[in-house]
Amino acid sequence: MLHLAMVHGAVYDAVNAIDGGYTPYLVSPDATPFDSQDAAAASAAYHVLLNILPGQAASLTTMYNAAIDPSVIPDGLAKTRGIAIGLAAANAMIVARTGDGRFGAPGFPVPAVLQPGDWRPVLPSFGNDPNAWIRNVTPFLIQSSSQFRTKGPWALTSPQYAREFNEVKSVGSKTSTTRTQHQTDAVLYWAAHPGATWARIVRSLDAEAGLSTADGARLYAQIYLTAADSAISIWDDKAHWSFWRPITAIREADTDGNAATDADPTWEPLAANPPYPEHPSGHLGLSGSHIETLQEFFHTDHMTWTDTAAGKTLTYTRLSDALDEIIDVRIWSGIHFRAADEQSAHLAKQVAKWRKHHYFEKAH
């Protein structure tokens, strides 16, 4: 997500310099309205990707050459200038993101002496996130990774915690008798690489709306810059709260001090646990940032799409309906408590609103 933000931020600056409709994200290279937006977009994406993935230079160059082939973009001054504009935007992004904290130390801290509520690696892989460094990356838009700190999980001895505990214990179990077939299908659908799922959805909405090159560049930049900062904020929040997963909470409920929770030492969730702390939800940060941005960009909640993943086909007619279901999905999956999902969606909304009030303003 962070690298998609770099790519699309540079593409937006390159195309917007030519179109001139909005304020730049980082820079506005010298351009005229007659320069090629398509050449600028291809050049910006190519040069940022070369910086991120130098080992894939050969394949990237092949794709870039195909994108700017004369049969696609005719040779001439407009194309030459567009390529130069894209390179300038890419260079600005590369400089801005140098030394930004990417690729730092892996893993979340695990206490030497574990207490009730402390996160620790769990089934199935007992892994510790190799990308935990995300929490230390400099944000793209907001002021700091802790700017929108969540309220955190409920206290273990609270009735609210017991309610959420018993909800996920019942409906999120691998052998649940309370989960419906639709709920199971939704779990499988949204568990199948949510980033790729949202990419397909956004592309379909883009195509249906018939967005121009400039509007499309602005949409994707807003989507991925917002999602990147949501991810950075959420990974910072995960480290701050370091809260245990339901599988640990349910198996060790006899240690939580709450009389309303009962232990089940063999309980397993429907979906596999990711290798990082429970609170807040990474999926809801991704989904919430996409949904808030789409609602703002298209000025409506009423958007219809049908998509298939993991052999499951789902249709939505409102963005808010998708968000509400995804909040439930992570509970039906057995890997989150409700507070983590709801607070994560709210965090993503705050990041999106910050972006709305500080970036991508009309130029005139």
WOUR-V943571 format. One record per run of one state. SS is the DSSP state (hx for helix, st for strand, lp for the rest). FROM is the first residue (numbers start at 1). LEN is the number of residues. If there is no record, write none. Layout:
<<SS & FROM & LEN> <SS & FROM & LEN>>
//
This chain:
<<lp & 1 & 1> <hx & 2 & 18> <lp & 20 & 2> <st & 22 & 1> <lp & 23 & 14> <hx & 37 & 16> <lp & 53 & 1> <hx & 54 & 14> <lp & 68 & 9> <hx & 77 & 20> <lp & 97 & 21> <st & 118 & 1> <lp & 119 & 13> <hx & 132 & 5> <lp & 137 & 22> <hx & 159 & 13> <lp & 172 & 1> <st & 173 & 1> <lp & 174 & 7> <hx & 181 & 11> <lp & 192 & 2> <hx & 194 & 16> <lp & 210 & 3> <hx & 213 & 29> <lp & 242 & 1> <st & 243 & 1> <lp & 244 & 2> <hx & 246 & 6> <lp & 252 & 1> <hx & 253 & 3> <lp & 256 & 13> <st & 269 & 1> <lp & 270 & 12> <hx & 282 & 17> <lp & 299 & 6> <st & 305 & 5> <lp & 310 & 2> <st & 312 & 5> <lp & 317 & 2> <hx & 319 & 14> <lp & 333 & 5> <hx & 338 & 21> <lp & 359 & 3> <st & 362 & 1> <lp & 363 & 2>>
//
